[in-house]
Amino acid sequence: MPARDQSARELLSAIQRELAPRDDDNRLVPLVVSGRAPREVFAAIAAEERWIVRSDWRSFHALAARADEPRAREFFGGLAPGEQLALGKLDALAAAAGDDPGTELPRAGCQAYPAYFAWLALNGEAAEVAVAIFANFTAWGRYCAAIAAGMREHYCFEDGGFSDDACAFFDFFAADVPEIEEQALAAIQAGLDAGRLDADRARTYARLFQSYELMFWDTLADEFPA
């Protein structure tokens, strides 16, 4: 079916169904959920996310600046402040987790994701990038919710465990925000209506986003095995 004959929701749902079989390929999250990941992994996540969040904040601003369609500007511009809020929440995680024990920092396997996003911010059609981002939001939110739950249940220290402040970074991204979905659908629909959204290219962007996301987690799973 040509993209112009689909609604934004139909296109997103179809791509999410295509991505779903790989969502559970994340090898680190189950280790955290079961308490088998070493505590040092949280220090590594905090360190890597400092690089990622700063980069993604700039990428969202770049996408908003490049977009000539108001609904796309609203979507990307609305996501940028969230990255700034998330960056502040990393301080408590880093303080609770301690120093990153890695020897080669930052890790290329973790930073491939923001590097690809930065490429899209410069080269991608706005509506196609919106598809790619939002198609992967559900899995990212689920990963964050699972990690926050695992931290609270299994990782106890002198003070009794990770505090809510230390878990706040993951809680923030685990929260459901219906307004983001509405803005994403509006941006994607505008691209469809204007004939500027290539469904195959949007699928490619979404698949690569998923692959680089999994690379982040699996890089850490390899470095911090159970």
N, C-alpha and C positions, 0 to 999 in steps of 0.2 A: 504494500500500500504506500503510495507516495506520501511524504511527510505532510504535504499541504492538505491531504484528505483526512488527517488524524487530528484529534484535539490534543492539547498539551498533556492532559492527564492520560490519554490513551498511549501516547508516545512514551511518557515517563514510566507508566506501568509496564509496558512491553519491555523496555530496557532493563528495568529493575528485575523483572522475571528472568531475563537472560543472565543478569549478573548474580542472582541469588545462589546458584549452585556453588559459587566460589566464596561466598561470604564466610563460610565456616572453615576456610582454609587457613585462617589466622592461627598460627601455632603458639603465640605467646599468651593470648587471652585465656585459654583453658588452663594454662599453668598458673596464672594469677588466681583464677576463680577457685582452683583446688588448693591453693596455697603452696604449690610446688616450685614456683619461680623464686629465685633468691631475692632477698630484699634489695640488693644493689641495682636491680633492674629499674626500680622507681627513680633512682638518681640518674640513670641513663635516660629514661623517658623525659625527665624534667630538663636535662641539659639539651637534648635533641629538640624538644619542643620550643625552647627559647629561640633557637634558630628558625624553626618552621613558622611559628606564630608571627614573628617579625616579618618574615618573607611573605607570608600569606596576606598580612595586613597591607603591604605595599601592592601585592597583586590585585587585591580587591579594589583598591583605589585606582590602579591603572586600568582595570576593566571598566570601572564606572566612568573614568575620564574618557576612554575610547568609545564607549557606547553612545550611539546617536539616537537611541530609542529610549524614551523616558522610563518605561517600565523596567528595562534592563539596568538603567542607571540606578533606579530605586532599589532593585534587588542587590546588586553588587555593593552599592553605597551603604545599604543597610547592614550588610555582613561585616564590613570593615570595623565598625566600633566593637563588635563582638570579639574580634581578635585582640583588640587593645584590652578589653576586660579580661580575656583569658590569660594574657601575658601577666597581668597583675596577680592572678591566682596561682601562677607557677612558683612564686616566691615561697609560699607556705609548703608546697610539695618539696621543693629543693631543700628547704631548711630541715624538714622532717626526714628526708631520705639521705642527706649527706652528699658528699662529693662523688661525681661520676668516676668509677674505677677504670674506665676504658683508656686504652693507650693511644688510640688513633681517632682523635676527635676533631670535628664531628664525623660521624660515620657516613660513608658514601651511600650505603644502602638505606639509611634513614632520610638522607637529604635529597634522594632522587625525586621524592614526591613534590616538595616545594619547588625544586628546579623545573619539573615538568609544568607545574601550575604557573610559574613565572613565564615559561614559554607560551602557554596558552593566553596569558594576560596580554602578551604582545602580538600574538598571531591568530587567536581564535575568534570566530564569529560569536558575538555576545550570546545569542540564544542557544547556540550549540554548547558553549561553555556552561551556561546555566543548566542545561540538561545533564552534563557530565558531573557537575558539582552536586546537584540535588539528587541524582540517581544513587549517589553513594552516601548520602546523609544518614539514611536509616541504619546502615551497617555501622558507620562511625559512631553514631549515638548509642547503638547497642553495645559496641565494644567498650565505650566509656562507662556505661552503666554497669557492665559486668566487672570491670576493673575496680570501680569504686566499691562495689559490693564485696569483692574479694579482699580488697585492702582492709575494709572494716572487720571482716570475719576472721582473717587468717594472720594478719601481720601485726603482731603485738610487740611493743617495746616497753621501755621502762615506764612510760607514761600511760600504758594500757593500750596503745595502738595508734593508728593514724587518726588524727583529729578530723573533724568536718572541714576545717580550713585546708588541711593537707589533701583532702579528697575533692576540694571544690572545683579544681580544674576539670576533672572528669564529670562531676555532677553538672557543671555548666553545659557541657556539650551533650550530656545525656538528656537534658530537659527538652520536652516537646514544645516547639514554638510554632503554632499554626500560621502566624503571620508570615513566616519565612516561606512556607509552602505556597501560600497565596501569592506572594511576590514572585516566586520562582515560576509558578504556572502562568502568571500574567506576562512575564518576560518571554517565556517559551512560546506562548500563544501569539504574542506580537511577532515573533520571528517566523512562525508558521504562516500567519496571515499575510506577512510581507513577502513570503516566498524566499526567505533568507536562511532557512534552516534546512540543512542537508541531514537527513536522518541517519544515513550510514556514517557520516563523519561524526555526528553526535554520539553514535554507538561506539565508534573508535575511541573518542575522547573519554567516554565513561569507562570503557574497558581498561584503558591505560591508567586512569585515575585509580581504579580498583587494584590493578596490579602493583602500582607504586605504593598504595596504601598497605597492601599485604607485605610488600618488601620491607617497609618500615618495621612492622611487627616481627616478621620472620628474621630480620637481621638481628634483632635483640634476642629472639628465642635461640638463635644459634650461639650468640655470645654468652647468654646466661641460661644454660640448659638446666633442667630439673635435676 
